[in-house]
Amino acid sequence: MAILAATDKGHELMLAGFCKNATDVTQFLASLWNDTIVGTDDLSDLQNEMNSGTESGYARITIEASGTGWPTLALDSSEMQIQSKTVTFTATGAWTNPFTAVGILANMATDALFLYSNVPSTTLSNGDSFAVTVKFKLTK
């Protein structure tokens, strides 16, 4: 299981949304990248998202900004954690390129890179799948 971290933009979105009611996030989008993501990256810094032209079956997957997309909010080791529903990427043909990162985008007027995790290089074969469940907590 990969640990996801918030980008600088992700921290800004959380603080502005909670303290200033200032975000217009309508949904989140799970995405796969052949990039090494760091916390200071914006979406514009990433160049190599998997694409449906060479990776059959690839498309960003919606995680609703609601209790449907994030059904579990509970204590985990004395810290509050929210967990998304599980979304699954499935290859409908052999993928020619590997992915090395998972990105969770905040879908707004302009999409923003919210959370990320670098993962071992993975190439899916026809019928293979890769599941993503986001577990996110603010630590004390």
N, C-alpha and C positions, 0 to 999 in steps of 0.2 A: 504494500500500500504506500502510495506517495504522500508526502506531507506538502500541502499547499501553503504558500505564503502570499500575503497581500503586497501588491506593488505600492509605490508612493501614491499613485493615483487612486488605488483602492482605499488607502487610509483616508485620503482627502474626501472621497465619496462617502465613506462611512461617517466621518465627522460632520460633513456638511449636511448629510441627510438626517442624522440624528439630532444635531444641535440647531440647525438652521432650516430644516424641512426644505432643503434646496436641491434635491436630486429628482430626476424624472426617469429613474430606472423602471422599465416596464417588464423586463425579463432579463435573464442571464443566458449566455450561450456558451456551451462547452465546445472547445476547439482543440485541434491537434496541430503541432508545429514541428518543423525540423530546424529549430533554433535553440540556442541556450539562452534562457530568459533570466534576467536579473531584476532586482526590485526597483531599479530606477527606469526600467523600460516602459515606454508607452507603446500602444498598438502600432504606431508608425515606425517604431524601431524594429519590428519583426518583419521578415521578408518571405518566410518559407512556410506558409500554411499549406497543409495537405490540400489537394484540389480534386474536384470530382472528375476532371479530365484524365488524370493519370491514376487516381486512387478510386476505383469503382465503388460506389456506395458511400463515399465520404460527403458529409454535409455537417455544418454546425448543428448542435442539438440544443433545443430550448429547455431551460430550467426556469419555470415560472417564478415571478417575484410574488409569491403567495404561499399559503399553507400547502398547496398542491406540490409546488416545486421544492419547498423546504418544510417537510412534514414533521421533523423532529427537533424540538428545542428542549434540552434537558441538561442537568448537571453531569459532567464527566470528570472524575477525579477532582471534585470540588470546584470546577470551573464550568461556566455556562458554555455550551456548545450547540451550534445549529448544524443540522445535517440535511443535505439535499436528497432528492430522489436519485436513484441510480439511472444513469443514461448509458447506452451501449452503442459504440461505433462498430459496425459489421461490414467487412469487405465482401462485395458481391463479385469480385474478381481479384486477381493478384495485384497488390499495391507495389508500384515500382520504387517508391521512395520511403525511407524510414521516417518515423517521427521521434522526437527526443524531448518533447514538452507538451504539457496540457495547459491550456489557458482557459480561464473563465472570464468571459467578457460581460460587462454591464451594457445592456442594449439600451441606448439612449438616442438622442438626436444624432450624436456621433458616438460610436461604440468606444468603450474604454477597457483596457486590460485591467481587470480587478484582482484576480488571484492567478497563481501559476505554480507549476511544479515541473522540474526537470526530471525526466524518467530515462531508464536505459533505452538505448536505440532499439526501436521495434518496427518491423515490417510485417504487415498482415498478409496472409495468403487468402485465397478465395474461401469464404466461410468462416474465417477467424474473426474474433471479436475482441474488443477492449472496453471494459466497463469503467465508468468514472462515478464515484460517489464523493461529494465534497463534504468534509467535516471541518468546520471552521469554528475557532474559539478565540476569544480575546483573553490573554493570560494576565494574571495579576502581577 
